[in-house]
Amino acid sequence: MIVDCAMELSAADVISRFRRWVAVALGVTVLGFAAYALFTGYHETAAELEGFRWGLYVPVLLLTLVNYGSRYAKWAWLLKKVDIDVPHETNAWVFLCGIAMVISPGKVGEVLKPWLIRALVGAPYERTVPALIAERGTDGLAVLILAAMGVSTYMADGVKLVAGTGIASALFLALVASQTASMALIGLVRRVGFAAIADRLTDTYRALRVCLSPGSLFALTGVSLVAWWAECLGYWLVFRGLDVKASIGACTFLYSFATVFGGPSPGGLGMADGVLIGGALTAVPDLTHGQALAAALLIRIATLWFGVLLGAFALFRIEHVIAQFKARQVAT
């Protein structure tokens, strides 16, 4: 299984791979923005950045921290739901390491969190991976809801994408809710000769049902709506800093739809950036290419790259955090 392979990596391997991923991701981002700026007018974009009201960037970064803080609360609560107890002063570092891994190929690097929880307290992946799925899945559901609220108004061509993603999400949740259907599928795995895998899938499914029970699903999605709308509000503040009159509704749609559209690529690189630029030119009246590019660059730095920076710091410190935790366990 992918998770098992990832979990065999040493801390040094993880750090080394992260360095390569961040180098490639940063290179692709810089080249993409530079090429677009040169094509549409570099001097116009530079002038917009020079005239930006940088005092507004502080609340933009604080809103990003609201996002991360809300999402951490979900992660910590989900671990409690599956009977895993990790102190906040340790668990917060684990969560930050996971944020860094959003730029890994296919985002598979986010399984680092279950790996670290196992290294800390020995918790099996059959309980930690469902917590990760519930945490990130409800993030996706919240972003989808925010995008759906404005897609018909600001980008009618995106209705099929939002609807298709919504249907796929509903089918997954229905499968989780139906114990009969889920156990039947696991039974097929057992009948073809993979009994050990079927046993692990059964344990994983039971933990996932706990994490995504109706009450939990409602609460987690509500927290995620607050978390992701905070970053949408940050995008609106970026436009304010550029002296552009963009509505909160348009900014909420653009940022959330860009997040949905960019889901398949690491950190949304290229795909989300394209929506933030092209979509803004359509949805925000009288917007210039330079303003659209400057706004996209500023919000991506304040969200994606700010998170990567925090995660990188946590990743380079995590071995020390684990050692401290183990020492405290021995002392008590």
Buried (B, 14 or more C-beta within 10 A) or exposed (E): EEBEEBBEBEBEEBBEBBEEBBEBBBEBBEEBBEEBBEEBBBEBBEBBBEEBEEEBBEBBEEBBEBBBEBBBBBBBBBBEBBEBEBEEEBBBBBBBBBBBBBBBEEBBBBBBBBBBBBBBBEBBBBBBBBBBBBBBBBBBBBBBBBBBBBBEEBBEEBEEBBEEBBEEBEEBBEEBBEEEEBBEEBEEBBEEEBEEBBBBBBBBBBBBBBBBBEEBBEBBBEBBBEBBBBBBBBBBBBBBBBEBEBBBBBBBBBBBBBBBBBBEBBBBBBBBBBBBBBBBBBBBEEBBBBBBBBBBBBBBBBBBBBBBBBBBBBBBEBBEBBEEBEEEEEEE
